[in-house]
Structure formats: structure tokens, C-alpha cells
């Protein structure tokens, strides 16, 4: 069934968002559109940070519309990694397992070590952010998300501050992890090349209107007028 966003309307101040679409489970989807079009607002609605005024959100047939963010089957990764610089990476990851205390239970240390290994950071549990590069910090943030073990992952331009090579490396890593875990991923990006590299399907958001997913290559090779204007005249996506 996947993620169903059924005739949802939401409001943030004077901005209104409308969405009616379905994303199949296990799909990687890019979300593109002009600044201020509502891309991040869509993620806020799915994550539960912004309540809906009408409509419903379902995951695998379960209505999650009024669930708190902590109870939803959703994790989110921002450009700000949300890692605490005064804690070690291991301590940061422990908070993903036990948000209230950060204390480790039976087997938690092994789970943390495994998650760090999966993102290419073995033996990094004792390091602090000041001892890590931007790419390594992004990998640690991804490891924290993996420990939450939620089937829907929202990416709000988490790698925008990285250089092109590192960003491509992180997108490929997320693709590998998502495929291995069967995760459903929505990636907000301003860069159509990110969509081409990462997402078989793409959602276009225009002035608060969220359009259903389309095949990325076909969409970017022959964009509709609104998307063409955003990409820029003569742009070769």
C-alpha cells in the first residue's frame, strides 16, 4: 500500500498546501520545485510537525494523520545533522535508541557499532563532531536514522552543504541502505541532477500544489511549463 496522502490540506501561516497522491512502499522519490513552493512543508505534514486541516495520511493502510511525530513510522534527516557536538557519536546514536536517557540496553552497543559500520564509519563511536569531516558527520546522522528503524525516511536537503562528489557519494549510500532495508524515501532537492541520480520517481510541487509522482527521466527530459520555468530556459537537466 505504501504512503497514501488522501486529499490533504494543510496551512502554515498564510501558506496553503494541497496534496493527493500515493507513494508505493520501497520507492525512492525526489521532491523538486521552486523555493517557497511547499517542498519542506510536505515533509512537515508527513512527519507530523504540521497538522492537517483536512484529509488523511496512511502508511500501509494505517491512519497516522493524528499520530505524534515520535509515534509515526517516519524519520527525517535535515541539513543540520541534529547531532550534539558535546557528545560522542556513540552517545548521539544511543539517544536514537533511548531518547529520554541515552542509556544503553542489552545489545545496544552492538547495534550502534553495526549501524556505524554500515555507513562506513567503523570504530567512530568515541569520536566527536569536531574530529570528523562534513561527509563523516552526514554518515553519522544517517547511522542515527538507521537505528530508529522506521520504514519511511524523509530527506530535507541533508547533503546540500557538501561538495558535488561527497553529495553524490551520500546519495548513493542512502540508495544502497534504502534498497537493503526496503525503505520508502522522499528527497527534497533543488538540483534535478540529484533526482536523476537518486530517485526513479519525482514529485513536483508548485505554489502549494503537490503533484503525483512521475517517472523522473521522462519528467525531466520533457518538463511541463511550470517545471521548465523553474529549471530555467535552456536548462539541460
Long-range contacts (C-beta under 8 A, 24 or more apart in sequence): 1-25, 1-58, 1-59, 1-60, 1-61, 2-26, 2-27, 2-59, 2-60, 2-184, 3-46, 3-57, 3-58, 3-59, 3-152, 3-184, 4-56, 4-57, 4-58, 4-59, 5-45, 5-46, 5-55, 5-57, 5-210, 6-55, 6-56, 6-57, 6-58, 7-54, 7-55, 7-56, 8-45, 8-52, 8-54, 8-55, 8-56, 8-57, 9-52, 9-53, 9-54, 9-55, 10-41, 10-45, 10-50, 10-51, 10-52, 10-53, 11-53, 12-41, 12-44, 12-50, 15-41, 15-208, 16-208, 17-41, 17-42, 17-45, 17-208, 17-210, 18-208, 18-209, 18-210, 19-45, 19-55, 19-210, 20-55, 20-210, 20-212, 21-203, 21-210, 21-211, 21-212, 21-213, 22-212, 23-184, 23-186, 23-201, 23-213, 24-184, 25-60, 25-151, 25-182, 25-184, 26-178, 26-182, 26-183, 26-184, 27-184, 27-185, 27-200, 27-201, 27-213, 28-175, 28-178, 28-184, 28-185, 28-187, 28-198, 28-199, 28-200, 28-201, 29-184, 29-185, 29-186, 29-187, 29-199, 29-200, 29-201, 29-202, 29-203, 29-213, 30-186, 30-187, 30-188, 30-189, 30-194, 30-195, 30-198, 30-199, 30-201, 30-202, 30-203, 30-216, 31-186, 31-187, 31-188, 31-189, 31-202, 31-203, 31-205, 32-188, 32-189, 32-190, 32-192, 32-195, 32-202, 32-203, 32-204, 32-205, 32-227, 32-230, 33-204, 33-205, 33-206, 33-227, 33-230, 34-206, 34-230, 35-190, 37-205, 37-206, 37-207, 37-208, 38-205, 38-207, 38-208, 38-209, 38-210, 39-188, 39-205, 40-156, 40-188, 41-208, 42-186, 42-203, 42-205, 42-210, 43-76, 43-154, 43-156, 43-186, 43-188, 46-74, 46-152, 46-154, 46-186, 47-72, 47-74, 47-76, 47-154, 48-72, 48-74, 59-151, 59-152, 60-151, 70-99, 72-150, 72-152, 73-150, 73-151, 73-152, 74-150, 74-152, 74-153, 74-154, 75-145, 75-148, 75-150, 75-152, 75-153, 75-154, 76-153, 76-154, 76-155, 76-156, 77-141, 77-142, 77-145, 77-153, 77-154, 77-155, 77-156, 77-158, 78-156, 78-157, 78-158, 79-156, 79-157, 79-158, 79-159, 79-160, 79-161, 81-137, 81-138, 81-140, 81-141, 81-158, 82-141, 82-144, 83-129, 83-137, 83-140, 83-141, 83-144, 85-128, 85-129, 85-130, 86-128, 87-128, 88-125, 88-126, 88-127, 88-128, 89-116, 89-121, 89-124, 89-125, 89-126, 89-127, 89-128, 89-129, 89-132, 89-140, 89-143, 90-125, 90-126, 92-140, 92-144, 93-125, 93-140, 93-143, 93-144, 93-147, 95-144, 96-144, 96-145, 96-147, 96-148, 97-147, 111-147, 112-143, 112-147, 115-143, 115-144, 115-146, 115-147, 116-140, 116-143, 118-143, 118-146, 118-177, 119-143, 119-146, 119-173, 119-177, 120-173, 134-161, 134-162, 134-166, 135-162, 135-166, 135-169, 135-170, 138-162, 138-166, 138-170, 139-170, 139-173, 142-170, 142-173, 142-174, 142-177, 146-177, 146-181, 151-181, 151-182, 151-183, 151-184, 152-183, 152-184, 152-185, 152-186, 153-178, 153-183, 153-184, 153-185, 153-186, 154-185, 154-186, 154-188, 155-185, 155-186, 155-187, 155-188, 156-188, 157-188, 157-189, 157-190, 160-189, 160-190, 167-194, 168-197, 171-197, 171-198, 172-197, 174-198, 192-220, 192-231, 192-235, 192-237, 193-237, 195-220, 196-220, 196-237
